[in-house]
Amino acid sequence: MGKICLTMVQIDTTRISSKGQIVIPARFRGNFKEGENLVIIENGGQLILKKESAVDKNFLEDLEFARRTEKAWKEIEAGRCTTMSSEDFLKEISKW
């Protein structure tokens, strides 16, 4: 017969400060070091914390692309963008 392994989920509570800070309960901090970068992923009302060093490099590149895209859309929505014809655009990027 094969082994059945059950992992118990650890649950605790914390609160968000007026500055948006949260405290990670001590029993969950064992694998994290002060100053270590974390990636926070929101997934349907859940927040998932991962060490940045443990996340795939491609994922981090995708995350940065998403941040830059979101920033660009906000600039467009605020009317802070330049419009030009495709010909002018091609001339502009040929200078790069």
C-alpha positions in Angstrom: 0.0 0.0 0.0 1.2 3.5 -0.8 1.8 6.2 1.8 -0.8 8.9 2.3 0.8 12.2 3.3 -1.4 14.9 4.8 0.0 18.4 5.3 -1.7 20.4 8.0 -2.3 24.0 6.9 -1.2 26.6 9.4 -3.5 29.5 9.9 -3.1 32.7 11.9 -4.4 36.2 11.8 -2.9 39.6 11.4 -4.1 43.1 10.7 -3.4 45.9 8.3 -2.1 49.2 9.7 -3.2 52.6 8.7 -0.1 52.7 6.4 -1.0 49.4 4.7 1.6 47.4 6.6 1.0 43.9 7.8 3.0 41.8 10.3 3.8 38.3 9.4 3.3 36.2 12.5 6.6 34.9 14.0 5.8 31.2 13.3 5.6 32.0 9.5 8.8 34.1 9.4 11.3 31.2 9.8 12.3 31.1 6.1 12.3 34.8 5.6 15.1 37.3 6.4 14.8 41.0 7.2 15.1 43.0 4.0 14.3 40.1 1.7 12.2 41.0 -1.3 8.8 39.3 -1.6 6.5 38.9 -4.5 2.8 39.4 -3.6 0.2 37.8 -5.9 -3.4 38.5 -5.6 -5.6 35.6 -6.7 -9.4 36.0 -6.3 -9.2 37.6 -2.8 -6.2 35.6 -1.7 -2.7 37.1 -1.2 0.2 34.8 -1.8 3.7 35.7 -0.6 6.7 34.2 -2.3 10.4 34.9 -1.9 11.6 36.8 -5.0 14.6 34.6 -5.1 12.3 31.5 -5.4 10.3 32.9 -8.3 11.1 32.0 -11.9 13.0 34.8 -13.8 10.5 34.7 -16.6 7.7 35.3 -14.2 9.5 38.4 -12.8 10.0 39.7 -16.3 6.3 39.1 -17.0 5.4 40.9 -13.8 7.6 43.9 -14.8 6.0 44.0 -18.2 2.5 44.0 -16.6 3.6 46.9 -14.3 4.9 49.0 -17.2 1.8 48.2 -19.3 -0.5 49.3 -16.5 1.5 52.5 -16.0 1.2 53.2 -19.7 -2.5 52.7 -19.8 -2.9 55.1 -16.8 -0.9 57.7 -18.8 -3.2 57.2 -21.8 -6.4 57.4 -19.7 -5.1 60.6 -18.2 -4.5 62.1 -21.6 -0.7 62.3 -21.1 0.4 60.6 -24.4 1.5 61.5 -27.8 -0.4 60.5 -30.9 1.2 60.2 -34.4 0.7 58.4 -37.6 2.2 55.0 -38.2 4.7 56.6 -40.6 5.8 59.1 -38.1 6.0 56.4 -35.4 8.3 54.3 -37.6 10.5 57.3 -38.3 10.7 58.0 -34.6 11.6 54.4 -33.6 14.3 54.3 -36.4 16.1 57.0 -34.4 16.4 54.7 -31.4 
